[in-house]
Amino acid sequence: MIGAPLGDGKLAAVARADLAEAAVNVALAPAGHAGRTYELVGEQALGGAEVAEALGAEYRPGRLAAARTAVAASDALDFQVPMVVGTYSAIARGFLAGPGGPGDLAALLGREPRPALEVIAEGR
């Protein structure tokens, strides 16, 4: 079971390896990127239900207050409690769903980014 206060919100997740590869590509050819700003987001936004399904689990939306209590009771550092709760809130409100479709990440990689659900399923 995966419980999180995400509601129906989604996150345009990106594989860490894809971000690292994009950063290397920029670092190897800095002149072509001078003064540019990139939006490095996933092409498909994922919600709690999709992530749970990829992991063979069930998603149960939770409450933000309960998440705050759970994070505070864990080994999290003091600054991490509002950071995690703020991220949950941003996802739930749709602020991290990204623009969708091909974007800057694919252009920087020179290929399509790995689908986040594929990466998540591999981490099972």
N, C-alpha and C positions, 0 to 999 in steps of 0.2 A: 504494500500500500504506500502510495506517495500522497502526502498531505501538504498542501501549501495554500496560502491565501491569494491565489492567482485569479479566482473567478473564471471568467471566460477570456481573460487577457492572454496575449501571446508575446513571445520574445523572438526576434530575428537573430537567432543564435548562429555563431560562426565557429568552425573548428579552429582551435588554437594553432594547429600546424599551418593552416591556411593564412592566419594572421602573421605568423612568423615568416612564412615564405614571401608574403607581400612586403613585409618590412625589409627583408633581405633584397628583394628586387628593387625597391626604392633606394636602399643604401648603395647598391651597386651602380646605379645610374642617377645620382642626385640631381644633376643639371636638368633633367627632363621633368622633375617634380618640384622644382623651386617655386615657392609661393602658392602651391596648390594645397587644397584641403580635400580629404577623401572621406566618404561615408562608408565605413567598412562594416556592413551588416549582412546578415544572411538573406538569401533570396526567398526563403519560405519561413514565415513566422510560425512558431510552435507554441502550443498551449500545454497545460499540465496533463490533459488527457492523452495527447499524442506522445509525450515523453513517457508517460506511464505505460502506454501500449507497447512502445518500442522496447521497454524493459520487462515486459510481461507482467506488469503490475496494474493495480487499480488506482485511479486518481480520485481523491476526495478533497474538494475545495475546503480550505480552512478559514479561520478568522484571523485578521491581522493582529489583534490583541493576543491571541493564543500563540501566534508565531513569535511575537516580541518576547513573551514570557519564556518560551522554549529556547530561543536564541540566547537570552540573558542568562538562563540557567545552565547553558552549555559552557564549554571552555573558550567561548568567543571573547575577544578583547573588547574593552568598553566601546571603542569607536565602531566595532563591527556590528553591534546591535542596531543602531539606527541605519547603518549602511545596508544591511540585509533587509530590514523592514522597509526602507525606502525603495529598494529594488523590487521587492514584492509588490508594493503599492504602485510603482511605475508600470510594472507588467500588467497588473490587474486593470489599470486605467487605460491601457493601450499605448502608452508612451514609448515602448520599446519594441513595437511590432515592425518597425523599419518601413522603408519605402516599397519593398517587394520588387521582384523582377531583377533582371541583370543590372549590375551596378558597378561601382568602382572596384570592388574586390575582384570580380572576374577579370576586369581590365588589367589590374595590377598583377594578377596571377598568370594571365595569358591562357586561361582555361576556366572552366566552370568550377566554383568552389565545391568542396565535398558537402553533400547534404547532411545537415546537422543530425537528423534522425539516424542516418547510417553510422555516424561517429558515436552517437549515444548507444545504439544497439551493440556496437563492437565493445563498448566498455562494460557490458553486462558482467 
